[in-house]
Amino acid sequence: MRYNPAARWIVLYVARRHEGILFPDNIMVFIKILLPVFLIAGSGYAVAKLTNIKPTGLVKLVFYVLSPCLIFYSLYSQQVSEQSI
């Protein structure tokens, strides 16, 4: 069976068409991965500039409450197979 480069593009087109957006790969990576990170950082910057919140309280909240929650959720959501035990 010969390699058909057109078939690859058809598969990619159908996959992206299913998402409703037709973008090149590097733009999809930006939209799905990097854009949420930049939006969260930008919203944190905007909140810090617009309000008079002391950063020490936020640091304590993140360190003592939100980080353990993230670790617990990450461990809880992992799927462990019998072979890895």
N, C-alpha and C positions, 0 to 999 in steps of 0.2 A: 504494500500500500504506500503510495507516494504522499509526501507532506504537501498539504495545500494551504498556503498562507491566507487565502481568501476565507477559508473555513474558520480560521482563528478570529478574523475580524467579524464574521457573522455571529459567532458565539458571543464575543464581547459586546456587539451591538445589541443583541437580544437581551443579554444580562443587564446592560445599562438601561435599555428601553423599559425593562421590567421595573426598574427603580423610578422611572419617570423622568430621569435626567440623563442627557447624553453629553458627557464631559470626557476629556482625556484622563489618563490614569493619574498624572501628577496633580491635577486639579481636584480629583476625587479624594486623594490622600489629604490634601490641604483642607477640604471641606469636612471630611469625616474625623480627622485626627487633630490637626493643628488649630483649626478655627475654634473649636470649643475651649481649648487651652487659652488662646488669646482672648476670647470673650470673658472667661472667668477672671483672668488677670486684669483685663481692662475694667471690668465691673468692680473689682476690688480696689483698683486705683481710683475710680470715680467715687466710690463710697468714702474712701479715705479723704479725698479732696472736698467733698460736699458736706461731710459731717465732722464733728469734733470728737471722734472716738479715739480713746487712748490705745495704742498698739499693744501695750503689755497685757491688757485684758483679752484681746483677741489671740495673742500668742498662748496664753494659758488655756483658753478655750480649745484652741486647735491641738495643743500638746496633750492635755489631760482628757479631753472628751472626744474630739473628732478623729484624731489619729488612732486611738484604740478601737473606735467604731469601724474605721476603714480596715484595720487589720483583722478584726473579727469577721467582717463581711467577706473579706478576701479569702480567709481560711474556710469560712462556712460555705461559700459558693463553689469551691474547688470540687471537682469530681475525682474521686479516687477509685481506681480499679483494683481488683483483687490481686492482680499481678504485681502491682507496685508496693503492696504491703509486705 
